[in-house]
Amino acid sequence: MTVVRRVARPMLAAMFVVGGLDQLKHPGRKADTARPLVEKVGPRIGLPDDTELLVRANGVAMVGAGTLLALGRLPRLASTVLAATLVPTTLAAHAYWEKQDPAEREKQKVQFLKNLGLFGGLLLAAVDTEGKPGLAYRARLAGESAQRVARTTRREARHAARAAGREARLKAARAHHAVS
């Protein structure tokens, strides 16, 4: 692991670990903020009605995935989970477009953009293969290799068939010549 990854991952994860612990310890504060979004979206996707439980579950995901990311364990999966936790948090807590007070609107807009930046960083971490080829690249390479082997095999089979035909004609000519 490079020095940049070793330093950047814990820096990116810190906000989620701290925020997740706060959600676990004090879910009531966040539940009031999350309730309108949960009431709107929850029934559509089958979420329970208990907003505090959902806030705690989000906190557990943030602490767990944040810790994994900080330690460099399963960083792509951890980043993906953190990105998923960030979406409802941002929509519930920082919907600046709904605020009437200009000062509050500006404050929530800054928080929204901060979360948007974190989301971008998490997306980059989620696709970071640490310089090693990703699965998509390896699958494409394997497919190309299989195609190359198939082309080579067909070409070699044609050459072998032509050589066998020439050999058969040569033997037939020798046999005919020996009989005559």
Backbone as JSON Lines, residues from 0, in Angstrom:
{"i":0,"aa":"M","n":[0.85,-1.17,0.0],"ca":[0.0,0.0,0.0],"c":[0.89,1.23,0.0]}
{"i":1,"aa":"T","n":[0.53,2.21,-0.82],"ca":[1.33,3.42,-0.89],"c":[1.1,4.29,0.34]}
{"i":2,"aa":"V","n":[2.02,5.22,0.54],"ca":[1.92,6.13,1.68],"c":[0.65,6.97,1.57]}
{"i":3,"aa":"V","n":[0.34,7.4,0.36],"ca":[-0.86,8.23,0.18],"c":[-2.11,7.47,0.61]}
{"i":4,"aa":"R","n":[-2.25,6.22,0.19],"ca":[-3.41,5.42,0.6],"c":[-3.41,5.19,2.1]}
{"i":5,"aa":"R","n":[-2.24,4.93,2.65],"ca":[-2.13,4.66,4.08],"c":[-2.55,5.87,4.92]}
{"i":6,"aa":"V","n":[-2.35,7.07,4.39],"ca":[-2.71,8.3,5.11],"c":[-4.13,8.75,4.74]}
{"i":7,"aa":"A","n":[-4.47,8.67,3.47],"ca":[-5.75,9.21,2.99],"c":[-6.95,8.4,3.47]}
{"i":8,"aa":"R","n":[-6.83,7.1,3.51],"ca":[-7.97,6.28,3.91],"c":[-8.45,6.59,5.32]}
{"i":9,"aa":"P","n":[-7.56,6.64,6.32],"ca":[-8.04,7.0,7.66],"c":[-8.61,8.42,7.71]}
{"i":10,"aa":"M","n":[-8.03,9.33,6.93],"ca":[-8.55,10.7,6.91],"c":[-9.98,10.72,6.36]}
{"i":11,"aa":"L","n":[-10.22,9.98,5.3],"ca":[-11.55,9.91,4.71],"c":[-12.53,9.2,5.65]}
{"i":12,"aa":"A","n":[-12.05,8.19,6.33],"ca":[-12.91,7.37,7.19],"c":[-13.25,8.05,8.51]}
{"i":13,"aa":"A","n":[-12.43,8.96,8.98],"ca":[-12.6,9.56,10.32],"c":[-13.98,10.17,10.51]}
{"i":14,"aa":"M","n":[-14.45,10.91,9.53],"ca":[-15.76,11.57,9.64],"c":[-16.87,10.54,9.83]}
{"i":15,"aa":"F","n":[-16.75,9.41,9.18],"ca":[-17.79,8.39,9.26],"c":[-17.75,7.63,10.58]}
{"i":16,"aa":"V","n":[-16.56,7.36,11.08],"ca":[-16.46,6.67,12.36],"c":[-17.02,7.55,13.47]}
{"i":17,"aa":"V","n":[-16.62,8.81,13.5],"ca":[-17.1,9.73,14.53],"c":[-18.61,9.95,14.4]}
{"i":18,"aa":"G","n":[-19.08,10.19,13.18],"ca":[-20.51,10.4,12.95],"c":[-21.32,9.15,13.27]}
{"i":19,"aa":"G","n":[-20.8,8.0,12.93],"ca":[-21.49,6.74,13.23],"c":[-21.59,6.48,14.71]}
{"i":20,"aa":"L","n":[-20.52,6.77,15.46],"ca":[-20.57,6.61,16.91],"c":[-21.61,7.55,17.52]}
{"i":21,"aa":"D","n":[-21.69,8.77,17.01],"ca":[-22.69,9.72,17.5],"c":[-24.1,9.21,17.22]}
{"i":22,"aa":"Q","n":[-24.31,8.62,16.05],"ca":[-25.63,8.07,15.73],"c":[-25.98,6.9,16.63]}
{"i":23,"aa":"L","n":[-24.98,6.12,17.02],"ca":[-25.24,4.99,17.92],"c":[-25.56,5.48,19.33]}
{"i":24,"aa":"K","n":[-24.83,6.47,19.8],"ca":[-25.02,6.97,21.17],"c":[-26.25,7.85,21.32]}
{"i":25,"aa":"H","n":[-26.53,8.67,20.32],"ca":[-27.62,9.65,20.41],"c":[-28.5,9.59,19.16]}
{"i":26,"aa":"P","n":[-29.21,8.5,18.94],"ca":[-30.0,8.38,17.71],"c":[-31.18,9.35,17.65]}
{"i":27,"aa":"G","n":[-31.66,9.8,18.82],"ca":[-32.82,10.69,18.85],"c":[-32.6,11.98,18.09]}
{"i":28,"aa":"R","n":[-31.39,12.52,18.19],"ca":[-31.09,13.79,17.51],"c":[-31.22,13.65,16.0]}
{"i":29,"aa":"K","n":[-30.71,12.55,15.49],"ca":[-30.73,12.32,14.04],"c":[-32.09,11.79,13.57]}
{"i":30,"aa":"A","n":[-32.8,11.08,14.47],"ca":[-34.08,10.48,14.09],"c":[-35.1,11.55,13.7]}
{"i":31,"aa":"D","n":[-35.11,12.67,14.42],"ca":[-36.05,13.75,14.08],"c":[-35.76,14.29,12.69]}
{"i":32,"aa":"T","n":[-34.49,14.41,12.36],"ca":[-34.1,14.91,11.04],"c":[-34.42,13.89,9.96]}
{"i":33,"aa":"A","n":[-34.22,12.61,10.26],"ca":[-34.41,11.55,9.27],"c":[-35.87,11.17,9.07]}
{"i":34,"aa":"R","n":[-36.72,11.45,10.05],"ca":[-38.12,10.99,10.01],"c":[-38.86,11.36,8.71]}
{"i":35,"aa":"P","n":[-38.8,12.61,8.23],"ca":[-39.54,12.91,6.99],"c":[-39.1,12.06,5.8]}
{"i":36,"aa":"L","n":[-37.8,11.84,5.67],"ca":[-37.3,11.01,4.56],"c":[-37.73,9.56,4.74]}
{"i":37,"aa":"V","n":[-37.65,9.04,5.98],"ca":[-38.03,7.66,6.25],"c":[-39.52,7.47,5.98]}
{"i":38,"aa":"E","n":[-40.35,8.44,6.39],"ca":[-41.79,8.33,6.14],"c":[-42.12,8.38,4.66]}
{"i":39,"aa":"K","n":[-41.32,9.11,3.91],"ca":[-41.55,9.26,2.47],"c":[-41.07,8.04,1.68]}
{"i":40,"aa":"V","n":[-39.87,7.56,2.0],"ca":[-39.23,6.49,1.22],"c":[-39.4,5.12,1.86]}
{"i":41,"aa":"G","n":[-39.44,5.05,3.18],"ca":[-39.47,3.79,3.9],"c":[-40.5,2.78,3.44]}
{"i":42,"aa":"P","n":[-41.77,3.18,3.35],"ca":[-42.79,2.2,2.92],"c":[-42.56,1.65,1.51]}
{"i":43,"aa":"R","n":[-41.98,2.46,0.65],"ca":[-41.74,2.03,-0.74],"c":[-40.7,0.92,-0.83]}
{"i":44,"aa":"I","n":[-39.7,0.97,0.07],"ca":[-38.63,-0.02,-0.01],"c":[-38.65,-1.01,1.15]}
{"i":45,"aa":"G","n":[-39.72,-0.96,1.96],"ca":[-39.91,-1.95,3.02],"c":[-39.08,-1.73,4.27]}
{"i":46,"aa":"L","n":[-38.8,-0.48,4.61],"ca":[-38.04,-0.2,5.84],"c":[-38.98,-0.22,7.04]}
{"i":47,"aa":"P","n":[-38.47,-0.59,8.22],"ca":[-39.31,-0.54,9.42],"c":[-39.67,0.9,9.78]}
{"i":48,"aa":"D","n":[-40.72,1.06,10.57],"ca":[-41.18,2.4,10.97],"c":[-40.29,3.04,12.04]}
{"i":49,"aa":"D","n":[-39.45,2.27,12.68],"ca":[-38.63,2.75,13.79],"c":[-37.44,3.56,13.26]}
{"i":50,"aa":"T","n":[-37.59,4.89,13.25],"ca":[-36.55,5.76,12.71],"c":[-35.27,5.68,13.52]}
{"i":51,"aa":"E","n":[-35.39,5.58,14.86],"ca":[-34.18,5.47,15.69],"c":[-33.4,4.21,15.36]}
{"i":52,"aa":"L","n":[-34.1,3.12,15.1],"ca":[-33.43,1.87,14.71],"c":[-32.68,2.06,13.4]}
{"i":53,"aa":"L","n":[-33.3,2.74,12.44],"ca":[-32.64,2.98,11.16],"c":[-31.42,3.89,11.33]}
{"i":54,"aa":"V","n":[-31.53,4.87,12.19],"ca":[-30.38,5.76,12.46],"c":[-29.25,4.95,13.08]}
{"i":55,"aa":"R","n":[-29.59,4.08,14.03],"ca":[-28.55,3.23,14.65],"c":[-27.92,2.29,13.63]}
{"i":56,"aa":"A","n":[-28.76,1.7,12.76],"ca":[-28.24,0.79,11.72],"c":[-27.28,1.54,10.8]}
{"i":57,"aa":"N","n":[-27.64,2.76,10.45],"ca":[-26.76,3.59,9.62],"c":[-25.46,3.87,10.37]}
{"i":58,"aa":"G","n":[-25.57,4.12,11.68],"ca":[-24.37,4.34,12.49],"c":[-23.47,3.13,12.54]}
{"i":59,"aa":"V","n":[-24.07,1.96,12.68],"ca":[-23.27,0.71,12.69],"c":[-22.54,0.54,11.36]}
{"i":60,"aa":"A","n":[-23.25,0.79,10.26],"ca":[-22.63,0.68,8.94],"c":[-21.48,1.67,8.8]}
{"i":61,"aa":"M","n":[-21.69,2.89,9.29],"ca":[-20.65,3.91,9.18],"c":[-19.42,3.55,10.03]}
{"i":62,"aa":"V","n":[-19.64,3.1,11.25],"ca":[-18.5,2.74,12.11],"c":[-17.77,1.53,11.54]}
{"i":63,"aa":"G","n":[-18.52,0.5,11.15],"ca":[-17.9,-0.71,10.63],"c":[-17.12,-0.47,9.34]}
{"i":64,"aa":"A","n":[-17.79,0.15,8.37],"ca":[-17.13,0.4,7.09],"c":[-16.02,1.44,7.23]}
{"i":65,"aa":"G","n":[-16.23,2.44,8.08],"ca":[-15.19,3.45,8.31],"c":[-13.95,2.84,8.92]}
{"i":66,"aa":"T","n":[-14.14,1.94,9.86],"ca":[-13.0,1.26,10.49],"c":[-12.26,0.4,9.48]}
{"i":67,"aa":"L","n":[-13.01,-0.34,8.67],"ca":[-12.37,-1.17,7.63],"c":[-11.58,-0.31,6.65]}
{"i":68,"aa":"L","n":[-12.17,0.81,6.24],"ca":[-11.47,1.69,5.3],"c":[-10.21,2.27,5.94]}
{"i":69,"aa":"A","n":[-10.32,2.72,7.19],"ca":[-9.17,3.3,7.88],"c":[-8.03,2.3,8.01]}
{"i":70,"aa":"L","n":[-8.37,1.04,8.22],"ca":[-7.35,-0.01,8.37],"c":[-6.87,-0.57,7.03]}
{"i":71,"aa":"G","n":[-7.51,-0.16,5.94],"ca":[-7.12,-0.67,4.63],"c":[-7.61,-2.08,4.37]}
{"i":72,"aa":"R","n":[-8.63,-2.52,5.1],"ca":[-9.2,-3.86,4.92],"c":[-10.46,-3.73,4.08]}
{"i":73,"aa":"L","n":[-10.55,-4.47,3.01],"ca":[-11.69,-4.42,2.09],"c":[-12.05,-2.96,1.75]}
{"i":74,"aa":"P","n":[-11.08,-2.18,1.32],"ca":[-11.33,-0.74,1.14],"c":[-12.37,-0.43,0.06]}
{"i":75,"aa":"R","n":[-12.44,-1.23,-0.98],"ca":[-13.41,-0.95,-2.03],"c":[-14.83,-1.2,-1.54]}
{"i":76,"aa":"L","n":[-15.03,-2.3,-0.84],"ca":[-16.35,-2.6,-0.27],"c":[-16.71,-1.56,0.79]}
{"i":77,"aa":"A","n":[-15.76,-1.25,1.67],"ca":[-16.01,-0.28,2.74],"c":[-16.39,1.08,2.16]}
{"i":78,"aa":"S","n":[-15.71,1.5,1.12],"ca":[-16.01,2.79,0.48],"c":[-17.4,2.78,-0.14]}
{"i":79,"aa":"T","n":[-17.77,1.68,-0.73],"ca":[-19.09,1.56,-1.33],"c":[-20.18,1.65,-0.26]}
{"i":80,"aa":"V","n":[-19.98,0.96,0.85],"ca":[-20.95,1.02,1.95],"c":[-21.05,2.44,2.5]}
{"i":81,"aa":"L","n":[-19.92,3.09,2.69],"ca":[-19.94,4.46,3.19],"c":[-20.64,5.41,2.23]}
{"i":82,"aa":"A","n":[-20.42,5.22,0.94],"ca":[-21.12,6.05,-0.05],"c":[-22.62,5.84,0.05]}
{"i":83,"aa":"A","n":[-23.03,4.59,0.26],"ca":[-24.46,4.28,0.38],"c":[-25.06,4.92,1.64]}
{"i":84,"aa":"T","n":[-24.29,4.98,2.73],"ca":[-24.81,5.6,3.95],"c":[-24.89,7.12,3.82]}
{"i":85,"aa":"L","n":[-24.07,7.66,2.97],"ca":[-24.0,9.12,2.83],"c":[-25.2,9.7,2.09]}
{"i":86,"aa":"V","n":[-25.78,8.94,1.2],"ca":[-26.9,9.45,0.38],"c":[-28.11,9.82,1.25]}
{"i":87,"aa":"P","n":[-28.65,8.89,2.06],"ca":[-29.82,9.28,2.86],"c":[-29.48,10.34,3.91]}
{"i":88,"aa":"T","n":[-28.28,10.27,4.46],"ca":[-27.86,11.27,5.44],"c":[-27.86,12.65,4.83]}
{"i":89,"aa":"T","n":[-27.33,12.77,3.64],"ca":[-27.26,14.07,2.96],"c":[-28.64,14.58,2.6]}
{"i":90,"aa":"L","n":[-29.48,13.7,2.05],"ca":[-30.82,14.12,1.64],"c":[-31.68,14.52,2.84]}
{"i":91,"aa":"A","n":[-31.54,13.8,3.94],"ca":[-32.36,14.09,5.12],"c":[-31.88,15.33,5.87]}
{"i":92,"aa":"A","n":[-30.58,15.48,6.0],"ca":[-30.06,16.53,6.88],"c":[-29.68,17.82,6.16]}
{"i":93,"aa":"H","n":[-29.43,17.77,4.87],"ca":[-28.88,18.95,4.2],"c":[-29.65,19.34,2.94]}
{"i":94,"aa":"A","n":[-30.96,19.23,2.99],"ca":[-31.8,19.62,1.86],"c":[-31.93,21.14,1.84]}
{"i":95,"aa":"Y","n":[-30.87,21.8,1.43],"ca":[-30.81,23.27,1.48],"c":[-31.89,23.93,0.63]}
{"i":96,"aa":"W","n":[-32.32,23.27,-0.42],"ca":[-33.31,23.83,-1.33],"c":[-34.68,24.0,-0.65]}
{"i":97,"aa":"E","n":[-34.88,23.34,0.5],"ca":[-36.14,23.45,1.22],"c":[-36.12,24.55,2.28]}
{"i":98,"aa":"K","n":[-34.95,25.13,2.56],"ca":[-34.81,26.14,3.61],"c":[-35.24,27.51,3.11]}
{"i":99,"aa":"Q","n":[-35.96,28.23,3.96],"ca":[-36.43,29.57,3.62],"c":[-35.45,30.65,4.07]}
{"i":100,"aa":"D","n":[-34.85,30.46,5.26],"ca":[-33.91,31.44,5.81],"c":[-32.62,31.41,4.98]}
{"i":101,"aa":"P","n":[-32.2,32.57,4.43],"ca":[-30.99,32.59,3.59],"c":[-29.73,32.1,4.3]}
{"i":102,"aa":"A","n":[-29.58,32.44,5.58],"ca":[-28.39,31.99,6.31],"c":[-28.41,30.48,6.51]}
{"i":103,"aa":"E","n":[-29.55,29.94,6.88],"ca":[-29.68,28.49,7.06],"c":[-29.53,27.77,5.73]}
{"i":104,"aa":"R","n":[-30.08,28.34,4.67],"ca":[-29.95,27.76,3.33],"c":[-28.48,27.67,2.94]}
{"i":105,"aa":"E","n":[-27.72,28.74,3.16],"ca":[-26.3,28.76,2.82],"c":[-25.52,27.75,3.66]}
{"i":106,"aa":"K","n":[-25.84,27.66,4.95],"ca":[-25.17,26.71,5.85],"c":[-25.41,25.27,5.36]}
{"i":107,"aa":"Q","n":[-26.66,24.95,5.03],"ca":[-26.98,23.6,4.58],"c":[-26.41,23.31,3.19]}
{"i":108,"aa":"K","n":[-26.3,24.35,2.38],"ca":[-25.69,24.18,1.05],"c":[-24.22,23.8,1.19]}
{"i":109,"aa":"V","n":[-23.52,24.46,2.11],"ca":[-22.11,24.13,2.35],"c":[-21.98,22.69,2.84]}
{"i":110,"aa":"Q","n":[-22.86,22.26,3.75],"ca":[-22.82,20.89,4.26],"c":[-23.15,19.89,3.15]}
{"i":111,"aa":"F","n":[-24.1,20.25,2.31],"ca":[-24.47,19.39,1.17],"c":[-23.27,19.21,0.25]}
{"i":112,"aa":"L","n":[-22.6,20.31,-0.07],"ca":[-21.44,20.24,-0.97],"c":[-20.27,19.51,-0.32]}
{"i":113,"aa":"K","n":[-20.11,19.65,0.99],"ca":[-19.08,18.88,1.71],"c":[-19.36,17.39,1.55]}
{"i":114,"aa":"N","n":[-20.62,17.0,1.77],"ca":[-20.98,15.59,1.63],"c":[-20.83,15.12,0.18]}
{"i":115,"aa":"L","n":[-21.12,16.0,-0.76],"ca":[-20.93,15.66,-2.17],"c":[-19.45,15.39,-2.45]}
{"i":116,"aa":"G","n":[-18.57,16.2,-1.87],"ca":[-17.13,15.98,-2.02],"c":[-16.7,14.67,-1.38]}
{"i":117,"aa":"L","n":[-17.23,14.38,-0.19],"ca":[-16.93,13.09,0.45],"c":[-17.41,11.93,-0.42]}
{"i":118,"aa":"F","n":[-18.59,12.1,-1.0],"ca":[-19.14,11.06,-1.87],"c":[-18.2,10.81,-3.06]}
{"i":119,"aa":"G","n":[-17.69,11.89,-3.65],"ca":[-16.73,11.75,-4.75],"c":[-15.47,11.02,-4.32]}
{"i":120,"aa":"G","n":[-14.95,11.37,-3.15],"ca":[-13.77,10.68,-2.63],"c":[-14.03,9.21,-2.39]}
{"i":121,"aa":"L","n":[-15.22,8.89,-1.88],"ca":[-15.58,7.49,-1.65],"c":[-15.71,6.72,-2.96]}
{"i":122,"aa":"L","n":[-16.26,7.38,-3.97],"ca":[-16.36,6.71,-5.28],"c":[-14.97,6.41,-5.84]}
{"i":123,"aa":"L","n":[-14.05,7.36,-5.69],"ca":[-12.68,7.09,-6.13],"c":[-12.07,5.93,-5.35]}
{"i":124,"aa":"A","n":[-12.27,5.92,-4.03],"ca":[-11.74,4.83,-3.21],"c":[-12.4,3.5,-3.58]}
{"i":125,"aa":"A","n":[-13.66,3.54,-3.98],"ca":[-14.37,2.31,-4.32],"c":[-13.86,1.67,-5.61]}
{"i":126,"aa":"V","n":[-13.29,2.47,-6.49],"ca":[-12.78,1.91,-7.75],"c":[-11.25,1.79,-7.76]}
{"i":127,"aa":"D","n":[-10.61,2.17,-6.67],"ca":[-9.14,2.12,-6.59],"c":[-8.67,0.68,-6.47]}
{"i":128,"aa":"T","n":[-7.95,0.21,-7.46],"ca":[-7.44,-1.17,-7.44],"c":[-5.98,-1.23,-6.98]}
{"i":129,"aa":"E","n":[-5.48,-0.12,-6.46],"ca":[-4.11,-0.04,-5.94],"c":[-3.08,-0.41,-7.01]}
{"i":130,"aa":"G","n":[-3.35,-0.05,-8.24],"ca":[-2.41,-0.31,-9.32],"c":[-2.47,-1.72,-9.87]}
{"i":131,"aa":"K","n":[-3.31,-2.55,-9.28],"ca":[-3.47,-3.92,-9.77],"c":[-4.65,-3.93,-10.73]}
{"i":132,"aa":"P","n":[-4.62,-4.8,-11.71],"ca":[-5.75,-4.86,-12.64],"c":[-7.04,-5.22,-11.91]}
{"i":133,"aa":"G","n":[-8.1,-4.55,-12.27],"ca":[-9.42,-4.85,-11.71],"c":[-10.02,-6.07,-12.36]}
{"i":134,"aa":"L","n":[-11.16,-6.5,-11.83],"ca":[-11.83,-7.69,-12.36],"c":[-12.28,-7.49,-13.81]}
{"i":135,"aa":"A","n":[-12.78,-6.31,-14.12],"ca":[-13.24,-6.06,-15.49],"c":[-12.08,-6.18,-16.48]}
{"i":136,"aa":"Y","n":[-10.94,-5.62,-16.13],"ca":[-9.77,-5.69,-17.0],"c":[-9.31,-7.14,-17.15]}
{"i":137,"aa":"R","n":[-9.26,-7.86,-16.03],"ca":[-8.81,-9.25,-16.1],"c":[-9.77,-10.12,-16.89]}
{"i":138,"aa":"A","n":[-11.08,-9.85,-16.76],"ca":[-12.06,-10.62,-17.54],"c":[-11.92,-10.32,-19.02]}
{"i":139,"aa":"R","n":[-11.74,-9.04,-19.37],"ca":[-11.55,-8.68,-20.78],"c":[-10.28,-9.33,-21.32]}
{"i":140,"aa":"L","n":[-9.21,-9.29,-20.54],"ca":[-7.94,-9.88,-20.96],"c":[-8.09,-11.39,-21.15]}
{"i":141,"aa":"A","n":[-8.81,-12.05,-20.25],"ca":[-9.03,-13.49,-20.38],"c":[-9.85,-13.8,-21.63]}
{"i":142,"aa":"G","n":[-10.85,-12.96,-21.91],"ca":[-11.65,-13.15,-23.12],"c":[-10.82,-12.99,-24.36]}
{"i":143,"aa":"E","n":[-9.98,-11.96,-24.39],"ca":[-9.11,-11.75,-25.55],"c":[-8.13,-12.9,-25.7]}
{"i":144,"aa":"S","n":[-7.62,-13.39,-24.59],"ca":[-6.69,-14.52,-24.63],"c":[-7.39,-15.77,-25.18]}
{"i":145,"aa":"A","n":[-8.62,-16.0,-24.75],"ca":[-9.37,-17.16,-25.24],"c":[-9.63,-17.03,-26.73]}
{"i":146,"aa":"Q","n":[-9.95,-15.83,-27.19],"ca":[-10.15,-15.62,-28.62],"c":[-8.87,-15.86,-29.41]}
{"i":147,"aa":"R","n":[-7.74,-15.41,-28.87],"ca":[-6.45,-15.6,-29.52],"c":[-6.12,-17.09,-29.6]}
{"i":148,"aa":"V","n":[-6.38,-17.83,-28.53],"ca":[-6.13,-19.27,-28.53],"c":[-7.02,-19.95,-29.56]}
{"i":149,"aa":"A","n":[-8.29,-19.54,-29.65],"ca":[-9.21,-20.14,-30.61],"c":[-8.74,-19.87,-32.04]}
{"i":150,"aa":"R","n":[-8.32,-18.63,-32.33],"ca":[-7.83,-18.31,-33.68],"c":[-6.59,-19.13,-34.01]}
{"i":151,"aa":"T","n":[-5.67,-19.21,-33.07],"ca":[-4.43,-19.97,-33.28],"c":[-4.75,-21.44,-33.5]}
{"i":152,"aa":"T","n":[-5.68,-21.98,-32.72],"ca":[-6.05,-23.39,-32.85],"c":[-6.66,-23.66,-34.22]}
{"i":153,"aa":"R","n":[-7.57,-22.76,-34.67],"ca":[-8.17,-22.94,-36.0],"c":[-7.1,-22.88,-37.1]}
{"i":154,"aa":"R","n":[-6.16,-21.92,-36.98],"ca":[-5.11,-21.78,-37.98],"c":[-4.23,-23.03,-37.99]}
{"i":155,"aa":"E","n":[-3.85,-23.51,-36.83],"ca":[-3.02,-24.71,-36.75],"c":[-3.75,-25.93,-37.3]}
{"i":156,"aa":"A","n":[-5.07,-25.99,-37.05],"ca":[-5.85,-27.12,-37.57],"c":[-5.89,-27.08,-39.1]}
{"i":157,"aa":"R","n":[-6.05,-25.87,-39.68],"ca":[-6.03,-25.75,-41.15],"c":[-4.68,-26.18,-41.71]}
{"i":158,"aa":"H","n":[-3.6,-25.73,-41.06],"ca":[-2.25,-26.11,-41.51],"c":[-2.06,-27.62,-41.41]}
{"i":159,"aa":"A","n":[-2.52,-28.2,-40.32],"ca":[-2.37,-29.65,-40.14],"c":[-3.18,-30.41,-41.18]}
{"i":160,"aa":"A","n":[-4.39,-29.91,-41.49],"ca":[-5.23,-30.58,-42.49],"c":[-4.58,-30.49,-43.87]}
{"i":161,"aa":"R","n":[-4.04,-29.33,-44.21],"ca":[-3.35,-29.18,-45.51],"c":[-2.13,-30.1,-45.59]}
{"i":162,"aa":"A","n":[-1.36,-30.14,-44.5],"ca":[-0.17,-30.99,-44.48],"c":[-0.56,-32.46,-44.61]}
{"i":163,"aa":"A","n":[-1.64,-32.84,-43.91],"ca":[-2.09,-34.24,-44.0],"c":[-2.56,-34.55,-45.42]}
{"i":164,"aa":"G","n":[-3.24,-33.6,-46.06],"ca":[-3.69,-33.8,-47.45],"c":[-2.51,-33.95,-48.39]}
{"i":165,"aa":"R","n":[-1.49,-33.08,-48.23],"ca":[-0.29,-33.19,-49.07],"c":[0.41,-34.53,-48.84]}
{"i":166,"aa":"E","n":[0.51,-34.93,-47.57],"ca":[1.16,-36.2,-47.25],"c":[0.39,-37.37,-47.87]}
{"i":167,"aa":"A","n":[-0.93,-37.3,-47.8],"ca":[-1.75,-38.39,-48.38],"c":[-1.57,-38.44,-49.89]}
{"i":168,"aa":"R","n":[-1.56,-37.27,-50.55],"ca":[-1.37,-37.25,-52.0],"c":[0.02,-37.77,-52.37]}
{"i":169,"aa":"L","n":[1.03,-37.4,-51.57],"ca":[2.4,-37.85,-51.82],"c":[2.48,-39.37,-51.68]}
{"i":170,"aa":"K","n":[1.88,-39.93,-50.64],"ca":[1.9,-41.38,-50.44],"c":[1.14,-42.1,-51.55]}
{"i":171,"aa":"A","n":[0.03,-41.5,-51.98],"ca":[-0.75,-42.11,-53.06],"c":[0.06,-42.11,-54.36]}
{"i":172,"aa":"A","n":[0.77,-40.99,-54.59],"ca":[1.6,-40.9,-55.81],"c":[2.72,-41.92,-55.73]}
{"i":173,"aa":"R","n":[3.35,-42.09,-54.58],"ca":[4.44,-43.07,-54.43],"c":[3.91,-44.48,-54.64]}
{"i":174,"aa":"A","n":[2.71,-44.74,-54.04],"ca":[2.13,-46.08,-54.19],"c":[1.78,-46.33,-55.66]}
{"i":175,"aa":"H","n":[1.23,-45.34,-56.33],"ca":[0.89,-45.49,-57.73],"c":[2.15,-45.69,-58.58]}
{"i":176,"aa":"H","n":[3.2,-44.96,-58.24],"ca":[4.46,-45.06,-58.95],"c":[5.12,-46.41,-58.7]}
{"i":177,"aa":"A","n":[4.99,-46.97,-57.49],"ca":[5.58,-48.25,-57.16],"c":[4.85,-49.39,-57.88]}
{"i":178,"aa":"V","n":[3.55,-49.25,-58.11],"ca":[2.75,-50.27,-58.78],"c":[3.03,-50.24,-60.28]}
{"i":179,"aa":"S","n":[3.27,-49.09,-60.84],"ca":[3.45,-49.0,-62.27],"c":[4.8,-49.4,-62.71]}
